[in-house]
Amino acid sequence: MKFKAITGKQGSGTEVKDVTYVEAARWGKYRWWRYLLGLMIILFAWMIAANVASALVAFALDGQEGVAALGRLDYAAFSPVGGFVVVMAGFPVFLAGILIAVSLIHQRHPRTLVTAREKISWRRVGHGFVAGFVPWVLLGGLGQYLLYPDTFSFNSDLKTFALFVPIALILTAIQTTTEELFFRGYIVQGTSLIWSNRVFLALASAVIFTLPHATNPESQEGGWIGMFLNYFVGTGLLYVVVSLIDGTTELAIGAHFANNIAYFLLFNWSGSFFAAPALFSISEYHARFYDIISLVLIPVFLAIAYKVFKRDEDSEPVSQSDRVGRR
């Protein structure tokens, strides 16, 4: 299934029909060395510049002791909101690296990491949010409460929670969108120049997404089974598959934001890497429960995304400036 995004002539004179965001990898300037250079810029922004940004925020919050705490990955040394901000501070820099790579190195619009159409369908992003948020809250959150009620505690500090809500909404939107633009956008587009086979693209993206999440406390608690089911299958593979089916990363952007914001604002495990002053705190992480939930959520998510909601069939033409360019 593909979007009928444009029908027209590409720079080479060949007719372009049913274009997806994957084909946008060949718009603008796309020689292999450009993707290599773009990847280096993005990794520098993510691995180095982003850590500098977090260190600056840590210093602003708690001086040298804050920087030392960051070096120990001791986010509990900060206030609940402060620790969250320190962790998330690097994502705007990560995002900037992606935008620089696409805009300057490939000389095409960053929107092409999301869709081949003239405009992003925020309606479809909303579909992804609902399809991700509702089953996660009902099955993951309430399910654990019904099975393990003793692990739940209510956050009585509503003043801190009220302060945290707008901060969490903004920073989580940046975090999840950045990850989607990179893992489901840039990585998929770049690997498509090697081989456009959808199975290859899905597996490559899912593996690359799983690796940096392997050190998360949830992965350590769940072992390799939990890491495989939660990050590789339940998130990495699911999001790239729906992106390849839809021809855009819109569903994945909405679903990823829904998953994380529910975790940060509603049900947060106290031992999480992203510990947050959520409405409810979970004292014990039941890895096998979440392994099962990850598998159950997949068909539920797909049913809501493709049965309850319908894809947008109308499209708008993409400007020639986005498509025409030298390699």
SEPA-720418 format. One record per residue (C-alpha): residue number from 0; residue in one letter; x, y, z. Coordinates in nm, 3 decimals, m for minus. Layout:
BEGIN
[NUM,'a',[X,Y,Z]]
...
***
This chain:
BEGIN
[0,'m',[0.000,0.000,0.000]]
[1,'k',[0.137,0.340,m0.098]]
[2,'f',[0.029,0.699,m0.098]]
[3,'k',[m0.049,0.839,m0.439]]
[4,'a',[0.167,1.133,m0.364]]
[5,'i',[0.255,1.285,m0.697]]
[6,'t',[0.228,1.221,m1.069]]
[7,'g',[0.469,1.415,m1.280]]
[8,'k',[0.817,1.435,m1.423]]
[9,'q',[1.134,1.401,m1.221]]
[10,'g',[1.449,1.587,m1.314]]
[11,'s',[1.562,1.304,m1.540]]
[12,'g',[1.233,1.315,m1.730]]
[13,'t',[1.103,0.986,m1.592]]
[14,'e',[0.744,0.969,m1.478]]
[15,'v',[0.693,0.956,m1.102]]
[16,'k',[0.386,0.786,m0.957]]
[17,'d',[0.285,0.665,m0.612]]
[18,'v',[0.594,0.818,m0.453]]
[19,'t',[0.663,0.743,m0.088]]
[20,'y',[0.903,0.909,0.150]]
[21,'v',[1.154,0.631,0.079]]
[22,'e',[1.183,0.740,m0.284]]
[23,'a',[1.256,1.091,m0.159]]
[24,'a',[1.603,0.958,m0.073]]
[25,'r',[1.687,1.023,m0.440]]
[26,'w',[1.568,1.384,m0.442]]
[27,'g',[1.807,1.671,m0.413]]
[28,'k',[2.169,1.556,m0.389]]
[29,'y',[2.203,1.192,m0.291]]
[30,'r',[2.545,1.046,m0.377]]
[31,'w',[2.660,0.786,m0.122]]
[32,'w',[2.924,1.017,0.022]]
[33,'r',[2.657,1.274,0.101]]
[34,'y',[2.471,1.021,0.316]]
[35,'l',[2.798,0.927,0.485]]
[36,'l',[2.878,1.293,0.553]]
[37,'g',[2.522,1.358,0.668]]
[38,'l',[2.540,1.061,0.903]]
[39,'m',[2.867,1.190,1.050]]
[40,'i',[2.709,1.531,1.113]]
[41,'i',[2.406,1.372,1.279]]
[42,'l',[2.615,1.139,1.496]]
[43,'f',[2.836,1.430,1.603]]
[44,'a',[2.527,1.628,1.702]]
[45,'w',[2.380,1.326,1.885]]
[46,'m',[2.687,1.180,2.055]]
[47,'i',[2.896,1.488,2.129]]
[48,'a',[2.714,1.819,2.093]]
[49,'a',[2.401,1.684,2.263]]
[50,'n',[2.607,1.575,2.565]]
[51,'v',[2.755,1.923,2.584]]
[52,'a',[2.403,2.067,2.587]]
[53,'s',[2.304,1.833,2.872]]
[54,'a',[2.618,1.931,3.063]]
[55,'l',[2.537,2.301,3.023]]
[56,'v',[2.186,2.245,3.157]]
[57,'a',[2.323,2.038,3.445]]
[58,'f',[2.570,2.317,3.527]]
[59,'a',[2.293,2.578,3.510]]
[60,'l',[2.083,2.376,3.753]]
[61,'d',[2.345,2.266,4.006]]
[62,'g',[2.688,2.398,3.912]]
[63,'q',[2.988,2.165,3.917]]
[64,'e',[2.799,1.915,4.129]]
[65,'g',[2.537,1.892,3.857]]
[66,'v',[2.803,1.822,3.593]]
[67,'a',[2.956,1.557,3.819]]
[68,'a',[2.614,1.398,3.871]]
[69,'l',[2.561,1.392,3.496]]
[70,'g',[2.896,1.223,3.451]]
[71,'r',[2.781,0.950,3.691]]
[72,'l',[2.442,0.936,3.513]]
[73,'d',[2.294,1.017,3.854]]
[74,'y',[1.982,1.200,3.741]]
[75,'a',[1.827,1.153,4.084]]
[76,'a',[2.070,1.417,4.210]]
[77,'f',[1.854,1.677,4.036]]
[78,'s',[1.496,1.767,4.107]]
[79,'p',[1.240,1.539,3.937]]
[80,'v',[1.172,1.796,3.667]]
[81,'g',[1.537,1.904,3.646]]
[82,'g',[1.663,1.552,3.587]]
[83,'f',[1.415,1.508,3.304]]
[84,'v',[1.524,1.834,3.142]]
[85,'v',[1.892,1.734,3.166]]
[86,'v',[1.823,1.402,2.992]]
[87,'m',[1.614,1.565,2.720]]
[88,'a',[1.836,1.869,2.663]]
[89,'g',[2.039,1.699,2.393]]
[90,'f',[1.750,1.615,2.162]]
[91,'p',[1.705,1.965,2.013]]
[92,'v',[2.075,1.948,1.920]]
[93,'f',[2.025,1.599,1.775]]
[94,'l',[1.733,1.736,1.574]]
[95,'a',[1.943,2.029,1.451]]
[96,'g',[2.203,1.783,1.319]]
[97,'i',[1.935,1.603,1.117]]
[98,'l',[1.797,1.929,0.975]]
[99,'i',[2.145,2.048,0.878]]
[100,'a',[2.226,1.719,0.705]]
[101,'v',[1.907,1.710,0.502]]
[102,'s',[1.888,2.081,0.419]]
[103,'l',[2.253,2.156,0.348]]
[104,'i',[2.412,1.825,0.249]]
[105,'h',[2.120,1.678,0.054]]
[106,'q',[1.960,2.012,m0.030]]
[107,'r',[1.601,1.897,0.007]]
[108,'h',[1.322,1.988,0.246]]
[109,'p',[1.333,1.813,0.589]]
[110,'r',[0.965,1.736,0.536]]
[111,'t',[1.078,1.464,0.294]]
[112,'l',[1.188,1.259,0.596]]
[113,'v',[0.818,1.237,0.678]]
[114,'t',[0.628,1.239,0.351]]
[115,'a',[0.665,1.281,m0.024]]
[116,'r',[0.361,1.508,m0.029]]
[117,'e',[0.354,1.885,m0.018]]
[118,'k',[0.224,1.890,0.340]]
[119,'i',[0.244,1.665,0.643]]
[120,'s',[m0.092,1.512,0.733]]
[121,'w',[m0.130,1.603,1.099]]
[122,'r',[m0.457,1.412,1.089]]
[123,'r',[m0.260,1.095,1.021]]
[124,'v',[m0.015,1.183,1.298]]
[125,'g',[m0.319,1.211,1.526]]
[126,'h',[m0.438,0.868,1.412]]
[127,'g',[m0.101,0.728,1.516]]
[128,'f',[m0.126,0.900,1.853]]
[129,'v',[m0.471,0.757,1.930]]
[130,'a',[m0.378,0.410,1.802]]
[131,'g',[m0.072,0.413,2.028]]
[132,'f',[m0.207,0.594,2.335]]
[133,'v',[m0.541,0.423,2.399]]
[134,'p',[m0.429,0.057,2.397]]
[135,'w',[m0.107,0.138,2.583]]
[136,'v',[m0.294,0.310,2.866]]
[137,'l',[m0.568,0.046,2.885]]
[138,'l',[m0.349,m0.262,2.850]]
[139,'g',[m0.012,m0.149,2.979]]
[140,'g',[m0.109,0.096,3.252]]
[141,'l',[m0.443,m0.030,3.382]]
[142,'g',[m0.341,m0.389,3.312]]
[143,'q',[m0.046,m0.365,3.549]]
[144,'y',[m0.258,m0.186,3.808]]
[145,'l',[m0.515,m0.468,3.808]]
[146,'l',[m0.249,m0.739,3.827]]
[147,'y',[0.002,m0.565,4.054]]
[148,'p',[m0.185,m0.295,4.249]]
[149,'d',[0.078,m0.287,4.524]]
[150,'t',[0.336,m0.152,4.281]]
[151,'f',[0.136,0.165,4.209]]
[152,'s',[0.157,0.486,4.410]]
[153,'f',[m0.014,0.818,4.342]]
[154,'n',[0.198,1.131,4.302]]
[155,'s',[0.053,1.365,4.560]]
[156,'d',[0.283,1.651,4.455]]
[157,'l',[0.037,1.791,4.204]]
[158,'k',[0.214,2.127,4.193]]
[159,'t',[0.528,1.964,4.056]]
[160,'f',[0.318,1.752,3.819]]
[161,'a',[0.141,2.063,3.686]]
[162,'l',[0.479,2.227,3.621]]
[163,'f',[0.605,1.911,3.456]]
[164,'v',[0.315,1.862,3.211]]
[165,'p',[0.397,2.142,2.960]]
[166,'i',[0.769,2.069,2.984]]
[167,'a',[0.709,1.700,2.920]]
[168,'l',[0.478,1.767,2.626]]
[169,'i',[0.727,1.994,2.449]]
[170,'l',[1.045,1.797,2.517]]
[171,'t',[0.886,1.459,2.451]]
[172,'a',[0.749,1.582,2.118]]
[173,'i',[1.101,1.691,2.022]]
[174,'q',[1.255,1.365,2.145]]
[175,'t',[1.019,1.124,1.973]]
[176,'t',[0.998,1.322,1.649]]
[177,'t',[1.377,1.343,1.635]]
[178,'e',[1.410,0.967,1.678]]
[179,'e',[1.151,0.903,1.406]]
[180,'l',[1.316,1.142,1.162]]
[181,'f',[1.646,0.962,1.217]]
[182,'f',[1.563,0.593,1.260]]
[183,'r',[1.255,0.565,1.037]]
[184,'g',[1.342,0.858,0.812]]
[185,'y',[1.710,0.916,0.742]]
[186,'i',[1.829,0.561,0.813]]
[187,'v',[1.559,0.403,0.596]]
[188,'q',[1.621,0.649,0.313]]
[189,'g',[1.997,0.600,0.328]]
[190,'t',[1.983,0.220,0.337]]
[191,'s',[1.735,0.223,0.047]]
[192,'l',[2.022,0.337,m0.175]]
[193,'i',[2.196,0.008,m0.089]]
[194,'w',[1.891,m0.212,m0.138]]
[195,'s',[1.528,m0.103,m0.161]]
[196,'n',[1.390,m0.438,m0.043]]
[197,'r',[1.133,m0.363,0.228]]
[198,'v',[1.237,m0.654,0.451]]
[199,'f',[1.596,m0.531,0.443]]
[200,'l',[1.490,m0.173,0.520]]
[201,'a',[1.268,m0.283,0.809]]
[202,'l',[1.531,m0.508,0.968]]
[203,'a',[1.813,m0.254,0.927]]
[204,'s',[1.609,0.025,1.086]]
[205,'a',[1.485,m0.194,1.371]]
[206,'v',[1.834,m0.319,1.455]]
[207,'i',[1.985,0.030,1.451]]
[208,'f',[1.699,0.158,1.669]]
[209,'t',[1.742,m0.125,1.922]]
[210,'l',[2.116,m0.089,1.975]]
[211,'p',[2.122,0.250,2.154]]
[212,'h',[1.828,0.140,2.370]]
[213,'a',[2.005,m0.177,2.486]]
[214,'t',[2.152,0.001,2.789]]
[215,'n',[1.816,0.129,2.918]]
[216,'p',[1.722,m0.006,3.263]]
[217,'e',[1.410,m0.167,3.113]]
[218,'s',[1.633,m0.366,2.877]]
[219,'q',[1.856,m0.472,3.163]]
[220,'e',[1.557,m0.587,3.367]]
[221,'g',[1.394,m0.772,3.080]]
[222,'g',[1.711,m0.930,2.941]]
[223,'w',[1.755,m1.006,2.574]]
[224,'i',[1.398,m1.135,2.546]]
[225,'g',[1.257,m0.807,2.673]]
[226,'m',[1.490,m0.603,2.454]]
[227,'f',[1.392,m0.807,2.149]]
[228,'l',[1.016,m0.793,2.209]]
[229,'n',[0.989,m0.438,2.341]]
[230,'y',[1.245,m0.245,2.136]]
[231,'f',[1.314,m0.455,1.828]]
[232,'v',[0.965,m0.593,1.757]]
[233,'g',[0.720,m0.380,1.954]]
[234,'t',[0.872,m0.044,1.864]]
[235,'g',[1.150,m0.057,1.605]]
[236,'l',[1.000,m0.311,1.367]]
[237,'l',[0.638,m0.202,1.415]]
[238,'y',[0.705,0.165,1.345]]
[239,'v',[0.917,0.105,1.037]]
[240,'v',[0.668,m0.145,0.894]]
[241,'v',[0.375,0.097,0.924]]
[242,'s',[0.594,0.371,0.775]]
[243,'l',[0.674,0.153,0.474]]
[244,'i',[0.308,0.053,0.437]]
[245,'d',[0.181,0.411,0.465]]
[246,'g',[0.458,0.564,0.262]]
[247,'t',[0.513,0.823,0.537]]
[248,'t',[0.644,0.833,0.894]]
[249,'e',[0.332,1.015,1.016]]
[250,'l',[0.178,0.719,1.199]]
[251,'a',[0.508,0.636,1.366]]
[252,'i',[0.560,0.996,1.482]]
[253,'g',[0.218,1.002,1.647]]
[254,'a',[0.247,0.655,1.800]]
[255,'h',[0.597,0.712,1.939]]
[256,'f',[0.489,1.037,2.104]]
[257,'a',[0.182,0.863,2.250]]
[258,'n',[0.389,0.580,2.396]]
[259,'n',[0.646,0.806,2.561]]
[260,'i',[0.410,1.075,2.686]]
[261,'a',[0.190,0.813,2.851]]
[262,'y',[0.500,0.673,3.018]]
[263,'f',[0.625,1.011,3.135]]
[264,'l',[0.296,1.164,3.247]]
[265,'l',[0.081,0.870,3.358]]
[266,'f',[0.272,0.554,3.452]]
[267,'n',[0.644,0.589,3.513]]
[268,'w',[0.870,0.320,3.655]]
[269,'s',[1.080,0.469,3.934]]
[270,'g',[1.393,0.288,3.810]]
[271,'s',[1.361,0.410,3.453]]
[272,'f',[1.638,0.591,3.269]]
[273,'f',[1.373,0.859,3.204]]
[274,'a',[1.249,0.884,3.563]]
[275,'a',[0.975,1.146,3.570]]
[276,'p',[0.723,1.289,3.821]]
[277,'a',[0.431,1.111,3.654]]
[278,'l',[0.081,1.094,3.795]]
[279,'f',[0.147,0.736,3.906]]
[280,'s',[0.479,0.582,3.997]]
[281,'i',[0.546,0.210,3.949]]
[282,'s',[0.789,0.065,4.200]]
[283,'e',[0.851,m0.268,4.028]]
[284,'y',[0.905,m0.343,3.659]]
[285,'h',[0.743,m0.674,3.558]]
[286,'a',[0.942,m0.758,3.247]]
[287,'r',[0.745,m1.062,3.131]]
[288,'f',[0.417,m0.873,3.165]]
[289,'y',[0.545,m0.600,2.935]]
[290,'d',[0.682,m0.858,2.693]]
[291,'i',[0.333,m1.001,2.653]]
[292,'i',[0.177,m0.655,2.633]]
[293,'s',[0.421,m0.557,2.355]]
[294,'l',[0.300,m0.847,2.142]]
[295,'v',[m0.068,m0.782,2.218]]
[296,'l',[m0.038,m0.413,2.136]]
[297,'i',[0.084,m0.477,1.781]]
[298,'p',[m0.241,m0.617,1.633]]
[299,'v',[m0.448,m0.373,1.840]]
[300,'f',[m0.245,m0.080,1.710]]
[301,'l',[m0.274,m0.201,1.349]]
[302,'a',[m0.649,m0.259,1.386]]
[303,'i',[m0.706,0.096,1.511]]
[304,'a',[m0.471,0.254,1.257]]
[305,'y',[m0.611,0.073,0.952]]
[306,'k',[m0.965,m0.032,1.045]]
[307,'v',[m1.093,0.241,1.274]]
[308,'f',[m0.913,0.517,1.086]]
[309,'k',[m0.873,0.550,0.711]]
[310,'r',[m0.569,0.675,0.529]]
[311,'d',[m0.581,1.005,0.343]]
[312,'e',[m0.605,0.927,m0.025]]
[313,'d',[m0.596,1.284,m0.151]]
[314,'s',[m0.256,1.430,m0.214]]
[315,'e',[m0.093,1.751,m0.315]]
[316,'p',[0.190,1.780,m0.566]]
[317,'v',[0.542,1.812,m0.442]]
[318,'s',[0.725,2.116,m0.570]]
[319,'q',[0.981,2.054,m0.842]]
[320,'s',[1.252,2.210,m0.627]]
[321,'d',[1.222,1.921,m0.382]]
[322,'r',[1.266,1.659,m0.653]]
[323,'v',[1.512,1.799,m0.900]]
[324,'g',[1.878,1.804,m0.816]]
[325,'r',[2.220,1.669,m0.900]]
[326,'r',[2.353,1.364,m0.727]]
***
